[in-house]
C-alpha cells in the first residue's frame, strides 16, 4: 500500500467520523429540544426550601371593600381595596400599574372619609391568565400615609378582634 492509498483511506474514515458525529449532534439537539418545548405541562415534585411559601408580610391584613382613587399618568383611576394592613394593601383594578411604580392614592374609608397616601407597587397579577385569578390587581406597600390613615387601620383591626 502506498502513501496515497493510506492517505485516502485516512481521509475517508475522518470524513465518515465527522459526518456521523454531526448527525448524532443534530439528532440529540432536536430530541432534547422537542422534549423541553413539547407544550405538555409537566409538574415535578420537589421539596421547597424552608421559608418558601410562608407569609412574608410584616403586618397582618384584614379584608375590606373600600373605594380608592389612584393618581396615575393616565389620570385618576377608580379601584377597590380588598385587604389592608399598616404596611400595605391589595388593590383590585382592571389594569394594575407596573412593578416599582410609586403613586398617590386616596382611600375612601367609612363615612366617606378621604385618606391620602403614597404607595409603591410590589406585586401584580397583570400577566396571570384571567382563569387563574380571583381578583385582578396589585399588592402595594405604603410609603407615606397620614396619621389618620394609620389610626383608622388600627381601629379596624381592634374591631375585628
Secondary structure, 3 states (H helix, E strand, C coil): CCHHHHHHHHHHHHHHHHHHHHHHHHHHHHHHHHHHCCCCCCCCCCCCCCCCCCCCCCCCCEEEEEEEEEEECCEEEEEEEEEECCCEEEEECCCCCCCCCEEEEEEECHHHCEEEEEEEEEEECCCCCHHHCCCCEEEEEEEEECHHHHHHHHHHHHHHC
